[in-house]
């Protein structure tokens, strides 16, 4: 999208310059007058380009600031979620270990009880 805007801006500026030059060349005037007008037109166009570049820079800085802010928010939220999920996983793992331990003890009890009955 930025490339598209840049292309549009470049085409617009090129059109301004070409239009100005054509208008000056077809207007009845002396060579000195034409050169003066071309110089004035060029200076005016350069001024407009500088203004546009300034506006674009401001917009880019604004977008950059917003993007950095959003990235910070997303990163913070992701860390928060990750910490929460890690705690949940740890809790689930501990419960699973406890359940395995209990089942192991139950099986051992049943096994030894069965052996005692057989003896």
GROMACS elastic network, one bead per residue, 0.5 to 0.9 nm:
[ bonds ]
;  ai    aj funct       b0    kb
    1     4     6  0.50341   500
    1     5     6  0.63605   500
    1     6     6  0.86113   500
    2     5     6  0.51269   500
    2     6     6  0.61210   500
    2     7     6  0.85908   500
    3     7     6  0.61060   500
    3     8     6  0.85690   500
    4     7     6  0.50800   500
    4     8     6  0.61682   500
    4     9     6  0.85670   500
    5     8     6  0.50341   500
    5     9     6  0.60543   500
    5    10     6  0.85050   500
    6     9     6  0.50636   500
    6    10     6  0.60588   500
    6    11     6  0.85270   500
    7    10     6  0.50670   500
    7    11     6  0.60665   500
    7    12     6  0.84599   500
    8    11     6  0.51334   500
    8    12     6  0.60521   500
    8    13     6  0.85856   500
    9    12     6  0.50337   500
    9    13     6  0.61162   500
    9    14     6  0.84992   500
    9    52     6  0.87584   500
   10    13     6  0.51696   500
   10    14     6  0.60388   500
   10    15     6  0.84770   500
   11    14     6  0.50725   500
   11    15     6  0.60519   500
   11    16     6  0.86148   500
   12    15     6  0.50727   500
   12    16     6  0.62806   500
   12    17     6  0.88025   500
   13    16     6  0.50183   500
   13    17     6  0.63114   500
   13    18     6  0.86296   500
   13    45     6  0.78206   500
   13    48     6  0.88701   500
   13    49     6  0.74793   500
   14    17     6  0.51829   500
   14    18     6  0.61015   500
   14    19     6  0.83861   500
   15    18     6  0.51575   500
   15    19     6  0.58332   500
   15    20     6  0.83713   500
   16    19     6  0.51307   500
   16    20     6  0.60477   500
   16    21     6  0.85757   500
   16    45     6  0.75811   500
   17    20     6  0.51435   500
   17    21     6  0.61467   500
   17    22     6  0.85616   500
   17    41     6  0.79030   500
   17    42     6  0.74457   500
   17    45     6  0.70652   500
   18    21     6  0.51577   500
   18    22     6  0.60492   500
   18    23     6  0.84818   500
   19    22     6  0.52118   500
   19    23     6  0.60637   500
   19    24     6  0.85709   500
   20    23     6  0.51640   500
   20    24     6  0.61734   500
   20    25     6  0.85835   500
   20    38     6  0.77991   500
   20    41     6  0.67075   500
   20    42     6  0.85712   500
   21    24     6  0.51657   500
   21    25     6  0.60583   500
   21    26     6  0.86275   500
   21    37     6  0.89799   500
   21    38     6  0.66897   500
   21    41     6  0.80484   500
   21    42     6  0.89947   500
   22    25     6  0.51232   500
   22    26     6  0.61752   500
   22    27     6  0.85430   500
   23    26     6  0.54306   500
   23    27     6  0.61514   500
   24    27     6  0.52436   500
   24    28     6  0.82210   500
   24    29     6  0.83819   500
   24    34     6  0.63063   500
   24    35     6  0.89589   500
   24    37     6  0.69581   500
   24    38     6  0.69908   500
   25    28     6  0.78365   500
   25    29     6  0.84484   500
   25    34     6  0.69952   500
   25    38     6  0.89157   500
   26    29     6  0.86469   500
   27    34     6  0.84527   500
   28    34     6  0.88010   500
   29    32     6  0.81362   500
   29    33     6  0.59292   500
   29    34     6  0.62142   500
   30    33     6  0.50968   500
   30    34     6  0.61583   500
   30    35     6  0.86582   500
   31    34     6  0.50465   500
   31    35     6  0.61779   500
   31    36     6  0.85661   500
   32    35     6  0.51590   500
   32    36     6  0.61728   500
   32    37     6  0.85993   500
   33    36     6  0.50589   500
   33    37     6  0.60993   500
   33    38     6  0.85055   500
   34    37     6  0.50724   500
   34    38     6  0.60016   500
   34    39     6  0.84845   500
   35    38     6  0.50036   500
   35    39     6  0.60585   500
   35    40     6  0.85407   500
   36    39     6  0.50953   500
   36    40     6  0.61622   500
   36    41     6  0.85333   500
   37    41     6  0.59497   500
   37    42     6  0.83713   500
   38    41     6  0.50277   500
   38    42     6  0.59483   500
   38    43     6  0.84839   500
   39    42     6  0.50496   500
   39    43     6  0.61118   500
   39    44     6  0.85135   500
   40    43     6  0.50907   500
   40    44     6  0.60492   500
   40    45     6  0.85299   500
   41    44     6  0.50047   500
   41    45     6  0.60443   500
   41    46     6  0.84637   500
   42    45     6  0.50882   500
   42    46     6  0.60208   500
   42    47     6  0.84866   500
   43    46     6  0.50511   500
   43    47     6  0.61197   500
   43    48     6  0.86521   500
   44    47     6  0.50570   500
   44    48     6  0.62829   500
   44    49     6  0.86499   500
   45    49     6  0.60694   500
   45    50     6  0.85152   500
   46    50     6  0.61136   500
   46    51     6  0.85779   500
   47    50     6  0.50893   500
   47    51     6  0.62208   500
   47    52     6  0.86676   500
   48    52     6  0.61611   500
   48    53     6  0.85140   500
   49    52     6  0.50430   500
   49    53     6  0.60236   500
   49    54     6  0.84794   500
   50    54     6  0.60790   500
   50    55     6  0.86153   500
   51    54     6  0.50295   500
   51    55     6  0.62380   500
   51    56     6  0.85989   500
   52    55     6  0.50280   500
   52    56     6  0.60639   500
   52    57     6  0.84823   500
   53    56     6  0.50177   500
   53    57     6  0.60248   500
   53    58     6  0.85684   500
   54    57     6  0.50583   500
   54    58     6  0.62109   500
   54    59     6  0.86535   500
   55    58     6  0.51262   500
   55    59     6  0.62508   500
   55    60     6  0.86110   500
   56    59     6  0.50567   500
   56    60     6  0.60620   500
   56    61     6  0.85442   500
   57    60     6  0.50237   500
   57    61     6  0.60802   500
   57    62     6  0.84947   500
   58    61     6  0.51203   500
   58    62     6  0.61064   500
   58    63     6  0.85758   500
   59    62     6  0.50036   500
   59    63     6  0.60709   500
   59    64     6  0.83907   500
   60    63     6  0.50738   500
   60    64     6  0.59087   500
   60    65     6  0.84741   500
   61    65     6  0.60296   500
   61    66     6  0.85206   500
   62    65     6  0.51342   500
   62    66     6  0.61950   500
   62    67     6  0.85183   500
   63    66     6  0.50633   500
   63    67     6  0.59634   500
   63    68     6  0.84945   500
   64    67     6  0.50247   500
   64    68     6  0.60515   500
   64    69     6  0.84940   500
   65    68     6  0.51556   500
   65    69     6  0.61362   500
   65    70     6  0.86134   500
   66    69     6  0.50692   500
   66    70     6  0.61420   500
   66    71     6  0.85197   500
   67    70     6  0.50801   500
   67    71     6  0.59835   500
   67    72     6  0.84794   500
   68    71     6  0.50369   500
   68    72     6  0.61209   500
   68    73     6  0.86256   500
   69    72     6  0.51212   500
   69    73     6  0.62724   500
   69    74     6  0.86737   500
   70    74     6  0.60380   500
   70    75     6  0.83845   500
   71    74     6  0.50927   500
   71    75     6  0.59244   500
   71    76     6  0.84190   500
   72    75     6  0.50781   500
   72    76     6  0.60291   500
   72    77     6  0.85234   500
   73    76     6  0.51318   500
   73    77     6  0.61191   500
   73    78     6  0.85044   500
   74    77     6  0.50799   500
   74    78     6  0.59740   500
   74    79     6  0.85415   500
   75    78     6  0.50341   500
   75    79     6  0.61554   500
   75    80     6  0.85556   500
   76    79     6  0.51781   500
   76    80     6  0.62035   500
   76    81     6  0.86980   500
   77    81     6  0.61484   500
   77    82     6  0.84733   500
   78    81     6  0.51136   500
   78    82     6  0.59745   500
   78    83     6  0.85076   500
   79    83     6  0.60527   500
   79    84     6  0.85097   500
   80    83     6  0.52122   500
   80    84     6  0.62064   500
   80    85     6  0.86621   500
   81    84     6  0.50211   500
   81    85     6  0.60471   500
   81    86     6  0.83976   500
   82    85     6  0.51440   500
   82    86     6  0.59453   500
   82    87     6  0.85333   500
   83    86     6  0.50667   500
   83    87     6  0.62143   500
   83    88     6  0.86687   500
   84    87     6  0.51910   500
   84    88     6  0.62822   500
   84    89     6  0.86476   500
   85    89     6  0.59954   500
   85    90     6  0.84242   500
   86    89     6  0.50516   500
   86    90     6  0.60410   500
   86    91     6  0.85364   500
   87    90     6  0.50459   500
   87    91     6  0.61341   500
   87    92     6  0.85933   500
   88    91     6  0.50747   500
   88    92     6  0.61402   500
   88    93     6  0.85152   500
   89    92     6  0.50271   500
   89    93     6  0.60053   500
   89    94     6  0.85496   500
   90    93     6  0.50220   500
   90    94     6  0.61806   500
   90    95     6  0.86515   500
   91    94     6  0.51450   500
   91    95     6  0.62669   500
   91    96     6  0.86221   500
   92    95     6  0.50797   500
   92    96     6  0.61140   500
   92    97     6  0.86169   500
   93    97     6  0.61586   500
   93    98     6  0.85855   500
   94    97     6  0.50581   500
   94    98     6  0.61642   500
   94    99     6  0.85801   500
   95    98     6  0.50417   500
   95    99     6  0.60863   500
   95   100     6  0.85510   500
   96    99     6  0.50390   500
   96   100     6  0.60890   500
   96   101     6  0.85127   500
   97   100     6  0.50929   500
   97   101     6  0.61062   500
   97   102     6  0.86069   500
   98   101     6  0.50366   500
   98   102     6  0.61529   500
   98   103     6  0.86074   500
   99   102     6  0.50634   500
   99   103     6  0.60976   500
   99   104     6  0.84377   500
  100   103     6  0.51268   500
  100   104     6  0.59740   500
  100   105     6  0.85337   500
  101   104     6  0.50627   500
  101   105     6  0.61915   500
  101   106     6  0.86246   500
  102   105     6  0.51092   500
  102   106     6  0.61454   500
  102   107     6  0.86180   500
  103   107     6  0.60763   500
  103   108     6  0.84649   500
  104   107     6  0.51572   500
  104   108     6  0.61093   500
  104   109     6  0.85730   500
  105   108     6  0.50037   500
  105   109     6  0.60727   500
  105   110     6  0.85817   500
  106   109     6  0.50691   500
  106   110     6  0.61584   500
  106   111     6  0.84888   500
  107   110     6  0.50813   500
  107   111     6  0.59683   500
  107   112     6  0.85331   500
  108   111     6  0.50273   500
  108   112     6  0.60854   500
  108   113     6  0.83488   500
  109   112     6  0.52529   500
  109   113     6  0.58683   500
  109   114     6  0.83912   500
  110   114     6  0.59381   500
  110   115     6  0.85031   500
  111   114     6  0.51589   500
  111   115     6  0.62300   500
  111   116     6  0.86797   500
  112   115     6  0.50037   500
  112   116     6  0.61250   500
  112   117     6  0.86219   500
  113   116     6  0.50983   500
  113   117     6  0.62751   500
  113   118     6  0.87042   500
  114   117     6  0.51083   500
  114   118     6  0.62755   500
  114   119     6  0.87411   500
  115   118     6  0.50704   500
  115   119     6  0.62457   500
  116   119     6  0.51552   500
